[in-house]
Amino acid sequence: MKKTRTAALIMAFAMALSAASCGGKKETASDKESAKETTAEVTTEASAAAPTEGTTEDTSEEELAENMFGSTADINDFVKTTDINPPLWKVTDPDSGNSIYLLGTMHVLPEKAKDYPEKLMDIYNNCEAIAVEYDTVALMSDANAMAEMTQGFIYKDGSKVTEHISDETYQKLKDYFNSVGGYNEMLDMYNTGFFINQLNSIMLLRLENLETSGTDTYFMELAKKDNKEVISIETLDTQVKALSAYSDDLADYVLSDSLDEMDNIDEYAEDIAEIYELWANGSGDILFDSDMDTDDIPEDLKDDYDDYKKTMLNDRNKGMAEKASELLKDGKNCLFMVGALHYSEDVGVDNLLEGMGYTVEKIA
């Protein structure tokens, strides 16, 4: 795995909204084309939500189709495991006997991944509610929430992205967005997290036979069909702030490196497949088991990366564990699911709950 892309990959696998920006439900071919068009037209959507005036460069759908992504890769060429056995834990309150189940999820999945195991489906069928990072299915049909999310990526002090990254990186970013559907000056008011998220979305959409709706979406749609309660563990504001957690120096580095690597689609597919394989085989600590380390991040950015990781994972894990504890105390019969990276290392949700006095048993 290319170590310099670690921060961006953590975003892709730790954030529900990162996957939501690629599309919602399980895609047909036409659905995925629609998701591609949505990503290409992000300049138009951003402009519509922006609070200031500016000019927009119009780009036809035909031009978007021709210029959008460039080369693609088939995720199936890199995936060996089709039977999935995602990481699963049972958490019990020794005082009350109340219990919930924790599931590690993947926000994107290879199309050929087979059905979820019977044990997991039995747990779902017997639960009264599911808890997810954020109800992105509801988000995608809520224009006000979508506008709130978009506004969350705008610099609150009125500054522009040009004041937060180098001239060289900005020019690369501007050139790239021109190449995939037209640059818009109004984009300059959006923060670096917005751009990193868009680059991740574009890379994911360049992977053939990859469903940009993953485990969370599958169970959310099933729960809504079955009239089960869907609980959002985090607020929209928490998700957006986590997506924007980069220092200026780290963001400049991640953006520049990501733009340099946009043509290395096979390597990106291999990275995605590596994490998928670990998840499908039940890894309870993907950060430890994978090659996702920081060896190649410049020494002067290591502290910035640690701060980013703290906001993206560690602090959010604490909030997730507190929410799980609340559900346990309330006696909620619940399937609690967050991205699999949130169970990594000593600060994983499972370990935090154990430290709070709950009995935590890994059952898959």
N, C-alpha and C positions, 0 to 999 in steps of 0.2 A: 504494500500500500504506500502511495506517495505521502510521506509524512507531512509535507508542507500544506496539504489539503485537509489536515486533520480537523481544524476548527470548522471549516465549511461542512464536512461530512457529519460532524457531531450535530450541527444544526439540522441537517437533512433527516437524521434518525431520532432526534430528541424532541422535535417540535411537530405537534399536530397541524399547526397553521402552515408550516412549510409544505406538507403534503397537500393541504387543502388548496394551496395556490395552484396546484397542478390540475385539479378537477375533483369531483366528488365521487359519484357512484362507480361501480365496476363498469369499465368502459367497453363499448363496442368500438369498432374501427372508427365510425363516424363520431362517437363521443370523444375519442382521443384526438381526432382532428380538431374538434371544437375546443378542446383544452389547449391545443397548440395555438389556435387562433387567439384564445383568451390571453395567453402569455405574450404573444406577439403584440397584442393591442394594449399592453399594460400602460404604454405612454398615454393613450387616449383615456383610459379609465382613471389613471392618476390625475390627469388634467381636470377631469370632470369633478373630482373630489377636492381638488386643491383650492385654497381660499384666495388665491391671487390670480390676476389675469396674465395671459401670455399667448403666444402663437403656437399652433400645432401644425406639424408637417404631415399632410395626408399621405397615406400609403394604401394602395389598392390591395384587395384580398389576393389578387393574382400575384402581385409583387411579394406579399407576405409569404405565400406558399412557395415561391421560388427561392426566397432569400433566407428563410427562417433559421434552419438548424444546421445545414451541412450534413456531414457524415453521421451515420447511426451505427449502433451495435445491437446485436440480438442477445438479450440477457440469458437466453437459453443456452448459448454457447459457453457460458461461464458457470452455470448452475448444474450441480450433480444431484442434489437432494430434491425429491418431489414430495415424499411423505413428510408432513410437518408435525413436530412435537414441541410446540413453543414452551418456554419456561413458565412454570406455574407453581404457586406456593399456596398453602393454607395457613391462615393466621388466626390464632385462637386467643381469646382473653381468658386467662386461667381463673379469673375471679368469677366472671359471669357465665363462661362457657360459650359466649357469642363467637362466631367466626365469620370471616370473609375469605374470598380467594383473590390472589394477586396474579395477574397475567402480564407477561412482557409481550409487547406488540411490535409489529413492523408496520410503519406507515405506508410503505410501498411493497409490492410483492410480485415475483415472477408469475406470469400467467399460468404456467403449467404446475404451480404448487397445488397439491391435492387438498382434499377436505380436511377440516380440523378434526383432531382425534375425538373419539367417542367420549372419553373422560371429560374433556373440556365442554363438549356440547351438553352432557348431562348436568354439569355445573351450571351452565347458562340456563338450561330449561328449568332448573329448580330454584333459580334466583328470582327475586322480585324487582331488582333494579341492576343497572350497570353504571359504573362510574368511569368516565373517560377524561383525558386531559382537558378537552374542550369539545363541545358539541358542534363539530364543523359541518355536520349535515344540516342542522338548523341555521348555522351561520350563512351557508351558501344560498339560502332562500330568504335571508333577512337583509334587505337593502340598507337599512339604518346601521346594522352591525357591521356590514361590509364597509360602509363609509367611515364608521368609527375606527375600524382596523386600519384603513388607508391613512386616515388622519394621524394615527398613532406613529406613523413612520415619518412624519414631517418634523423638522427641527423646530422645537418650541421657542427657541431664542431668535427665530427669524433668519438664522444663518443658512448657508447653502453647502451642498456637499463639496463644492470647490474649495471651501475653507477648511475642510477636514481631511482631504487627501492631497497627494502631490499632483502637480500639473501633469506629470507623465502618466500617472495612473488614471487621472480624469480623462485625458485624451484617449487612452486605450479604451476606457469605458464608453466614452462617447462614440468612438469609431465602431465599437462592437454593437451598440444598440442601433446605430445607423444601419449596420449590416443586417440586422434581424427585424427590421420593420419601421425604422424611422426614429431618430432622436428628437426629443422635445425639450426645450429649455426649461419648461416647468418641472421636469424631473429633478432639476438641481436642488429643489427644496427638500427632497426626500433623503433620508439618512443612509448611511452605508449598509446597515442591516437590510434595508429594502433591496438594494442592488445585489447583495450577496444572496439573498433569498431568491431573487429572480434568476440569477445565474444557476443556482442549484435546480430550480424548476425546469429551466431549459435543458440542462444536462439530463435530468430524469426523463423528460419527454423525448429525448433522442434515443432512449433505450427501447428497442422493439420488444414486444411481448412482456412488458412490465406494466402492471396495473398500478396506477397512481392513487388508487384507493386501496387501503390495506386492511389490517385486522380490525382497527378501530371502526372504520366506516362499515365494514361487514356487520359487526355486532350492533352498531348504532341503528342501521337500517332494519336489522332483524328485530331489535327491541321495539322500535317504533311500530313495526308491523304487529308485534305480539302485545302491544300496549303495556310494555314494561317501562318503568321510569328510567330516563337517561339523565345522569347527574354529571355536571361539569365540575371537575376537580379544581380547575384554575379559572381565573377571569380572563377575558379577552385582553385586558391591559397587561396582565402578567405574561401572557404569551408574546405580545408585541414587544414588551420591554426586554424579554429574553432574546428575541430575534435581533434586537438592537444593542446587544451587550458588548460590542466591540469597542475598544479604545480606538482613537483615530489611527495610531501607528499600526496596530494589529489589523484594522480594517484595510488600510492601504496595502499592507502586505498580502492579506488574503485575497483582495480584489485583483491585485496585479498578478499574483500567482494563478488564480482561477482563470483569468482571462488568457494567460499564457498557455494554460492546459486545456482550453476548450476543444481543441482538435484531438486530444488524447482520449477519445471516447471509449476505446477498448479498455484502457487502464481504469477509467471511471467505472465501467461495467464490472470489471474484475473486483474493484473495491466494494461495490454494492453486493456482488455475489458472495464475497467473503463474509460480510456481516450477516447476510441472509442465511448462509450455511450454518453459521454459529447459532443463530436464532432457531432455525428449523430443527436443529439437533439439541435444543434445550439449554444452551449456554445461559448460566445465571450471572455471568460477569463478562459481557462482550468486550468492554474496554481492556480488560486484562487478557482475554483469550485472543484478541485480534492484534493486528500490527499497528493499531491506531495509537502511535506514540508521537512524541514531539522532538525527536532527535534532530530534525532538519530545521526546526523553527529557530531563527537567529537568537543568540543568547540574550540580546537586549530586549527581546520581545517575550521572553519566558514568563516574566511577572505579569505582563499584559494577558498572556494566554491563560495563566492560572486564575486571574481575575474573571476572565470571560467564562472559563469552565465553572467557576464558583457560581456565577449568576445563571448560566445555562443549565447546569446540572445540580450542583450541591445545594444551593439555596432552594431551588424548586423541589428537590427531593424531600427536604424538610417539610415544606408545605404539603406535599403529597402524603407523607407519613402522618402528618397531623390530621389531614382529611380522612385517611383510612382509620385512624384511631377514633375519630368522631363517629364514623359509621359503625365501628365496632361497639362503641359505648351506647349508640342508639339502637343496637340490635338489628341493624339493616342487613338483610340477606342479600348480599351484593357480590357481583363480579367486578373487581376493581382492575382497570387496565390502563397502563401507561407504556410509553416507548421502552423497549427492552434495555436501552442504555441507562435508564433510571434505576436499574437494579445492580449497577456496577460498583465495585470497590466497597470500602467500608462505609461510605456515605450513601449506599444504595437504599432504596425504600425498604427492602426486606430487612436489611441490617439495622436500620434506624428503628423499625418497629420492634425488633428483637431487643434493642437497647432500651426501649420504653417499657419492657416487661412482658411483651406478648410472646406467645409460643409460635415460632415460624418454622414450617416444615416444607421443604421443596418436594413436590409430588410429581413433577415432570421436568 
